[in-house]
Amino acid sequence: MSNYKHGIRTSRRPTQLAVPITSDGCLQCVIGTAPVNLAADPYDTVNKPFVFHNKAAAIAGLGYCTDFKNYTLCQSMYATFDVFGVAPLIMINVLDPEKHVKAELSKEYAVEGGKVKIPETGILLDKLSIASTGESETVYKPDEDYIASFNTDGTVTVAIVTTGAAAAEKNLKATFAQLDPSLVTYEDIIGSYDVKTKKKTGMELIGRVYPKFGIVPSLLLAPGWSHIPAVKLALAAKSQLISSLFTAKVVVDLDTAEGKADSMEEVKEYKDKSACSDRDTIPMWPLVGVGDYKYYYSAQMAAHMEYLAANNGGVPSRSPSNKDIKITGLYTADGEEVVLEMDEANDYLNACGVVTAINVNGWKCWGNNTAAYPSSTDPLDRWINIVTIFDYIENNFKLSFFQNVDDLTNYRLIDEVVSGFNMQLNGLQGSDDIAGGEIVFDHDENPINEILNGHIKFHTRIGGYAPAEDIENVFEFDPTITEAALEGGAE
């Protein structure tokens, strides 16, 4: 093609993905599997935290496809960037392209229109070899004799270079290695610390997010895995103390497979048996559907909560219940549709501390209780919005005043903490995120021997707003109103 431009021409630019709104007060950290063969560097994707601010970056970093069952991180990519349009998204992939692979496979394909189409997914392009068929095999050179690239569905097209050595071939043999996500186990998701290599994997990497990126994971989830009790418990344990400083919430799924919690009548018994009963856990039931896509509700709920916070100045004080959830249906693991009436959602799910969805004037998230309910009715334990705002305030306190650790214990230090934090609490009260709050330094709680040992204690009281879960209006027929109206008409 000539480089000399003379005439008229057009060009095309790929459709730009919508710019997501950002949130820093309710951030998701997702552990799972990704189609890393589609990533820019498949071998630099394993057991390391990533932070993505848009879907394009996530696709380049970890790959993306709609096989949500095998590649569970794609559920959160879809729910976060496509459904709710919010960011950022923290992700940890455990699928290893050097470990979780199938045995090498060779197949023959016809060359049609100068191309070979390989209808397989999960292929690692650097392990793809194209050769001639027959006894005297010739192995062709990539980029010189052929160019291999992925199609939008994850399959591969091999374009034959017309000036290359394979140009005359009618049939070609492709030898390739493929990812095998079925080899990933829940132990890979939970992760470990290798004393010899000094390396962490899986959930153990959650603590690396803040020192590496300077952001605090607020919601921990593993869609496609958290319905396994061991994973659920491990997530709950990690949420208690992240980076030795912060606390988080865990969004998990209840298993909707046959014999588990495949019907609403089975949910309470299954929840009780699976040790899902603490204030830091938000259990979801069942799976959700968006058009042809079906995936775990935890991915949708976490994106929903981050979206609500992003639209409230980053403050997670609003209840997620009775807000648009952007789904088209509910399903069990075997694809059976679930239809819930409001009283069924209330009695079988909300009453035992499980969040679901109902279709009333559009699909709504439905449920305000954490897994602690009904064992605990303390507002600090049961209400999702109060639990999340307390975590937010506590984490902000640690972030704001970490700089004061090791300062001299004098009145200047005490005043800086008291006046500074009261200013933050007043701001949250002014925006109606809390009912009010106050931090004090009580001398009775700080005896001199504790102060001389380097320990000082502050005391903060906060009032939060419980969700108006039950609104009642008593209607009464008043015959005196009717009588007055008739008497007025007679005049």
PEQUIBEL-V999301 format. One record per helix or strand. SS is the DSSP state (H for helix, E for strand). FROM is the first residue (numbers start at 0). LEN is the number of residues. If there is no record, write none. Layout:
ss: [SS	SS]
from: [FROM	FROM]
len: [LEN	LEN]
//
This chain:
ss: [E	E	H	H	E	H	H	E	E	E	E	E	E	E	H	E	E	E	E	E	E	E	H	H	E	E	H	H	E	H	E	E	E	H	E	E	E	H	E	E	E	H	E	E	E	H	E	H	H	E	H	H	E	H]
from: [20	26	35	41	48	54	72	85	88	100	104	111	114	122	124	128	138	141	145	155	170	177	180	185	192	198	201	207	216	228	241	245	248	263	280	286	292	296	323	328	336	341	353	362	368	378	382	383	410	435	442	447	458	478]
len: [2	6	3	3	4	8	12	2	5	1	6	1	4	1	3	4	1	1	5	5	6	2	3	5	2	2	4	6	5	11	1	1	5	10	4	4	3	14	1	3	2	11	6	4	1	4	1	21	20	5	3	5	5	12]
//
